[in-house]
Amino acid sequence: MKALVYRGIGQLELQDLPTPEAEFLVKVLGCGICGTDLKTYSKGHHMFPPPAVLGHEFYGLVERTIPGSGFSVGDPVVVAPYAECGTCALCSIGAGTLCRQKSFVEGGAFCEYLGIPASYVATGVFRIPEADDAFTLVEPLACVLNGVAHLKLRATSRVLVIGAGPMGALFALLFKARGIPVTVLEPGAVRREAVAAWGIDAREPGNVKAGDYDNIVIAVNRKELVEEYVKSVADAGTLLMFAGLGKGEAVAIDSYAIHYREVSLTGCSGYALPHFREALELIVGHRGIFSRLISGRVPLARGKEAFTMLQAGQAFKIVLKPGAGDSGSAGSAG
């Protein structure tokens, strides 16, 4: 099978690899490029030493199945890249995102076929109505839903999202789908204008007044933004550190905001299976809204083009298409 192999920083190579011999096999139809993929390509990542096949935001068709699994050959499916154990102390208190006994899909999905462990099928494989690239967004939307669960949303809430990268834009689309007033701050004109074209209030940074928003999402990994906007959130509001910072990186917090204004500062990472299931339902019900995040689609053989566009901030999400020919356009952020 063909696979796009990460060979080191800035290096991607289309190679022939053996097709997995797993009992349950998925033919990958599309896989989104996520922030971790881009970081690995640009800077390296300790969890993905080269050579490695990246990619985990994928959907496809069942190519080989297990008797009694409930799936038939040809069924369209989306696969959760990992799942919490459901029984440990953290899972028992509803903190499955922090489970230390997660099960994982083995290998990445920038390839034609991906094997799923038999023990994982019942937990992490989900049937979808039809094959559609929108289902590459289930996993990132699940992460966004985990973040939203940490906010204190009220009937009168107004939300401010800092940064219109792929995840910030996905937050904005979710709030739009739910009818919650949202404003996005983004310095880049291309992304800002694209978000505005979706009917979402998008502004340059600095064009908001302190206290206008009771929930603020920081979707850019810059600590100074946390320090700035904890002072701007409304009384009794919530500031969500969604974008991760480096281990040991300290953030200076205005104690007056926390103590006297009762502002809550919280964070989140990843998703749990309830978030994944909810995200799947949202994509099914609002496919047209969330599909706006997909800027383009390219074959595996042209995968490096897609990474270059993402590095330049010229796109939100690009879906790599295994088995596609040489045709296809990466498109633009609009």
C-alpha positions as CSV (number, residue, x, y, z in Angstrom):
1,M,0.0,0.0,0.0
2,K,1.0,3.6,-0.5
3,A,1.9,5.6,2.7
4,L,3.2,9.1,3.3
5,V,6.1,8.6,5.6
6,Y,7.6,11.2,7.9
7,R,11.4,10.9,7.5
8,G,12.5,13.8,9.7
9,I,12.0,17.5,10.1
10,G,10.6,18.9,6.8
11,Q,10.8,15.5,5.1
12,L,7.8,13.5,3.8
13,E,8.1,10.6,1.3
14,L,5.5,8.5,-0.5
15,Q,6.5,4.8,0.1
16,D,5.2,1.3,-0.5
17,L,4.5,-0.4,2.8
18,P,3.0,-3.8,3.6
19,T,-0.8,-3.7,4.0
20,P,-1.6,-4.5,7.6
21,E,-2.7,-8.1,8.4
22,A,-5.1,-7.1,11.1
23,E,-8.4,-8.9,11.4
24,F,-10.3,-5.6,11.1
25,L,-9.0,-3.4,8.2
26,V,-10.2,0.0,7.2
27,K,-9.6,1.5,3.7
28,V,-8.7,5.1,4.5
29,L,-10.7,7.6,2.3
30,G,-9.5,10.8,4.0
31,C,-7.3,12.0,6.9
32,G,-7.1,15.5,8.1
33,I,-3.7,17.1,9.0
34,C,-3.8,18.2,12.7
35,G,-1.6,20.6,14.7
36,T,0.4,17.7,16.1
37,D,1.2,16.4,12.6
38,L,2.2,19.9,11.5
39,K,4.4,20.4,14.7
40,T,6.1,17.0,14.1
41,Y,6.8,17.9,10.5
42,S,8.1,21.4,11.4
43,K,10.0,20.8,14.6
44,G,9.9,17.0,15.4
45,H,8.1,15.3,18.2
46,H,9.3,12.9,20.9
47,M,6.3,10.6,20.4
48,F,6.9,10.2,16.6
49,P,10.5,9.4,15.9
50,P,11.1,9.0,12.1
51,P,10.4,7.0,10.1
52,A,6.7,7.2,11.0
53,V,3.3,7.4,9.4
54,L,1.4,10.4,10.9
55,G,-2.4,11.2,10.8
56,H,-5.3,10.3,13.1
57,E,-8.3,12.3,12.0
58,F,-9.6,9.7,9.5
59,Y,-12.6,7.9,8.1
60,G,-13.0,5.2,5.6
61,L,-14.7,1.9,4.5
62,V,-14.5,-1.4,6.2
63,E,-12.2,-3.6,4.0
64,R,-12.0,-6.6,6.3
65,T,-14.2,-7.4,9.3
66,I,-14.6,-9.7,12.2
67,P,-17.6,-12.0,12.5
68,G,-20.0,-10.7,15.2
69,S,-18.5,-7.2,15.2
70,G,-21.7,-5.6,13.7
71,F,-19.7,-4.3,10.8
72,S,-19.8,-5.5,7.2
73,V,-17.4,-5.0,4.4
74,G,-18.1,-1.7,2.7
75,D,-19.6,0.1,5.8
76,P,-18.4,3.7,6.1
77,V,-16.8,4.3,9.5
78,V,-15.0,6.9,11.5
79,V,-12.4,5.7,14.1
80,A,-11.5,7.3,17.4
81,P,-7.7,7.4,17.6
82,Y,-7.8,6.5,21.3
83,A,-10.2,5.6,24.0
84,E,-10.2,5.7,27.8
85,C,-10.4,2.5,29.8
86,G,-13.7,3.5,31.5
87,T,-12.9,1.8,34.8
88,C,-10.0,3.6,36.5
89,A,-10.3,6.1,39.2
90,L,-10.1,9.1,36.8
91,C,-12.7,7.6,34.4
92,S,-15.0,6.9,37.4
93,I,-15.1,10.6,38.2
94,G,-15.8,11.6,34.6
95,A,-12.2,12.6,33.8
96,G,-11.6,10.1,31.0
97,T,-9.5,12.6,29.1
98,L,-6.8,12.1,31.8
99,C,-7.0,8.2,31.8
100,R,-3.6,6.7,32.0
101,Q,-4.8,3.4,30.6
102,K,-6.0,4.5,27.2
103,S,-6.1,2.1,24.2
104,F,-4.7,3.5,20.9
105,V,-5.1,2.8,17.2
106,E,-1.7,1.5,16.1
107,G,0.0,3.6,13.4
108,G,-1.1,6.7,11.5
109,A,-3.6,7.1,8.7
110,F,-1.6,8.9,6.0
111,C,-1.9,5.6,4.1
112,E,-4.3,3.5,2.1
113,Y,-5.2,0.9,4.8
114,L,-5.1,0.9,8.6
115,G,-5.5,-2.1,10.8
116,I,-7.7,-1.9,13.9
117,P,-7.0,-4.2,16.9
118,A,-9.9,-6.7,17.3
119,S,-10.2,-5.6,21.0
120,Y,-10.7,-2.0,19.9
121,V,-13.4,-2.4,17.3
122,A,-16.4,-2.3,19.7
123,T,-15.0,0.7,21.6
124,G,-13.6,2.9,18.9
125,V,-15.1,2.3,15.5
126,F,-18.3,4.1,14.6
127,R,-20.6,3.7,11.6
128,I,-21.4,6.9,9.7
129,P,-24.3,7.6,7.3
130,E,-22.0,7.9,4.2
131,A,-18.5,8.5,3.2
132,D,-17.8,12.3,3.5
133,D,-14.7,14.2,4.3
134,A,-16.6,16.1,7.0
135,F,-16.1,13.1,9.2
136,T,-12.3,13.8,9.4
137,L,-13.5,16.6,11.8
138,V,-15.0,14.4,14.4
139,E,-11.9,14.0,16.5
140,P,-10.9,17.7,16.5
141,L,-14.5,18.7,17.3
142,A,-14.5,16.2,20.2
143,C,-11.5,18.1,21.6
144,V,-13.4,21.4,21.2
145,L,-16.4,19.9,23.0
146,N,-14.2,18.9,25.9
147,G,-13.1,22.6,26.1
148,V,-16.7,23.9,25.9
149,A,-17.6,21.6,28.8
150,H,-15.1,23.6,31.0
151,L,-16.9,26.9,30.2
152,K,-19.7,28.4,32.2
153,L,-22.2,29.1,29.5
154,R,-25.4,31.0,30.3
155,A,-28.4,32.0,28.3
156,T,-26.9,35.5,28.0
157,S,-23.3,34.4,27.3
158,R,-21.1,36.0,24.8
159,V,-17.9,34.2,23.8
160,L,-14.6,35.5,22.6
161,V,-12.2,33.2,20.8
162,I,-8.5,34.3,20.5
163,G,-7.0,33.0,17.3
164,A,-8.6,31.7,14.1
165,G,-6.4,28.8,13.5
166,P,-8.1,25.5,12.8
167,M,-9.2,24.9,16.4
168,G,-10.2,28.4,17.1
169,A,-12.3,28.5,13.9
170,L,-13.8,25.2,15.0
171,F,-14.8,26.7,18.3
172,A,-16.4,29.6,16.4
173,L,-18.4,27.2,14.1
174,L,-19.6,25.2,17.1
175,F,-20.9,28.4,18.8
176,K,-22.5,29.5,15.6
177,A,-24.2,26.1,15.2
178,R,-25.6,26.5,18.8
179,G,-26.7,30.0,18.3
180,I,-24.3,31.5,20.9
181,P,-22.9,34.9,20.1
182,V,-19.2,34.6,19.3
183,T,-16.4,37.0,18.3
184,V,-13.1,35.8,16.9
185,L,-9.8,37.9,17.2
186,E,-7.3,37.1,14.5
187,P,-4.3,39.1,13.3
188,G,-4.0,37.3,9.9
189,A,-6.2,38.9,7.2
190,V,-6.7,35.7,5.2
191,R,-8.1,33.7,8.1
192,R,-10.0,36.7,9.6
193,E,-11.8,37.4,6.3
194,A,-12.6,33.7,5.8
195,V,-14.2,33.5,9.3
196,A,-16.1,36.7,8.6
197,A,-17.4,35.2,5.3
198,W,-19.0,32.4,7.4
199,G,-21.2,35.1,9.1
200,I,-19.1,35.2,12.3
201,D,-17.9,38.4,13.9
202,A,-14.1,38.4,13.2
203,R,-11.9,41.3,14.2
204,E,-8.3,42.3,14.6
205,P,-6.8,42.0,18.1
206,G,-7.5,45.0,20.3
207,N,-11.0,45.7,19.0
208,V,-12.9,44.5,22.1
209,K,-13.8,46.1,25.4
210,A,-12.9,44.5,28.8
211,G,-16.0,42.9,30.4
212,D,-17.9,42.4,27.2
213,Y,-17.4,38.6,27.2
214,D,-18.1,36.2,30.0
215,N,-16.2,33.2,28.4
216,I,-12.9,33.6,26.5
217,V,-11.1,30.8,24.7
218,I,-7.4,31.1,24.2
219,A,-6.7,29.1,21.0
220,V,-3.1,30.3,20.5
221,N,-0.2,28.9,22.5
222,R,1.2,32.2,23.7
223,K,1.3,32.7,27.5
224,E,1.0,36.5,27.2
225,L,-2.5,36.1,25.8
226,V,-3.5,34.2,29.0
227,E,-2.0,37.0,31.1
228,E,-3.8,39.7,29.1
229,Y,-7.3,38.2,28.7
230,V,-7.7,37.0,32.3
231,K,-8.0,40.7,33.0
232,S,-10.6,41.2,30.2
233,V,-13.1,38.5,30.9
234,A,-16.3,39.6,32.7
235,D,-16.8,39.2,36.4
236,A,-17.6,35.6,37.3
237,G,-16.5,34.6,33.8
238,T,-14.2,31.8,32.6
239,L,-11.0,31.8,30.7
240,L,-10.1,28.6,28.9
241,M,-6.5,27.8,28.1
242,F,-7.2,25.5,25.2
243,A,-3.9,25.9,23.3
244,G,-1.1,24.1,25.2
245,L,2.1,25.6,26.5
246,G,5.4,23.9,27.1
247,K,5.9,21.9,30.3
248,G,7.2,24.1,33.1
249,E,6.3,27.4,31.2
250,A,5.0,29.8,33.8
251,V,2.1,32.2,33.4
252,A,1.7,35.3,35.5
253,I,-2.0,35.6,36.6
254,D,-3.7,38.7,37.9
255,S,-4.7,37.7,41.4
256,Y,-7.3,40.5,41.6
257,A,-9.3,38.9,38.7
258,I,-9.2,35.5,40.4
259,H,-10.0,36.5,43.9
260,Y,-12.1,39.7,43.8
261,R,-13.8,39.2,40.4
262,E,-14.2,35.5,40.8
263,V,-12.8,34.7,37.4
264,S,-12.2,31.0,36.7
265,L,-9.1,29.9,34.8
266,T,-9.2,26.4,33.4
267,G,-7.6,24.2,30.8
268,C,-8.2,21.0,28.8
269,S,-6.5,18.5,26.6
270,G,-7.8,15.9,24.2
271,Y,-11.2,14.3,24.4
272,A,-13.1,11.3,26.0
273,L,-15.4,9.0,24.1
274,P,-18.6,10.9,25.2
275,H,-17.2,13.9,23.4
276,F,-16.4,11.9,20.4
277,R,-19.9,10.5,20.2
278,E,-21.4,14.0,20.6
279,A,-19.1,15.4,17.9
280,L,-20.2,12.6,15.5
281,E,-23.8,13.5,16.1
282,L,-23.1,17.2,15.5
283,I,-21.2,16.5,12.3
284,V,-24.2,14.4,11.1
285,G,-26.7,17.2,12.0
286,H,-24.7,20.2,10.9
287,R,-22.4,18.9,8.1
288,G,-22.7,22.0,6.0
289,I,-21.6,24.3,8.9
290,F,-18.5,22.3,10.0
291,S,-17.4,21.4,6.4
292,R,-16.5,25.1,6.0
293,L,-13.3,24.3,8.0
294,I,-12.0,22.1,5.2
295,S,-9.9,24.3,2.9
296,G,-9.0,21.6,0.4
297,R,-8.1,18.1,-0.4
298,V,-4.9,16.7,-1.9
299,P,-3.5,13.2,-2.8
300,L,-1.0,11.6,-0.5
301,A,1.7,12.1,-3.2
302,R,1.3,15.9,-2.8
303,G,1.1,15.9,0.9
304,K,4.1,18.2,1.3
305,E,2.2,20.9,-0.5
306,A,-0.5,20.7,2.1
307,F,1.9,21.0,5.0
308,T,3.6,24.0,3.3
309,M,0.2,25.7,3.0
310,L,-0.6,25.0,6.6
311,Q,2.7,26.4,7.8
312,A,2.0,29.6,5.9
313,G,-1.4,30.0,7.5
314,Q,-3.1,29.7,4.1
315,A,-5.6,27.0,5.1
316,F,-7.6,25.7,8.0
317,K,-7.9,22.0,7.5
318,I,-6.6,20.0,4.5
319,V,-7.7,16.4,4.0
320,L,-5.1,14.0,2.5
321,K,-6.8,11.5,0.1
322,P,-5.1,8.1,-0.1
323,G,-5.6,6.4,-3.5
324,A,-6.4,9.7,-5.2
325,G,-4.6,10.6,-8.5
326,D,-2.3,13.5,-9.2
327,S,-5.3,15.9,-9.6
328,G,-6.7,17.9,-6.7
329,S,-6.3,21.3,-5.2
330,A,-5.3,22.3,-1.7
331,G,-7.4,25.4,-2.1
332,S,-7.1,28.4,0.3
333,A,-8.3,29.4,3.7
334,G,-11.4,30.9,2.1
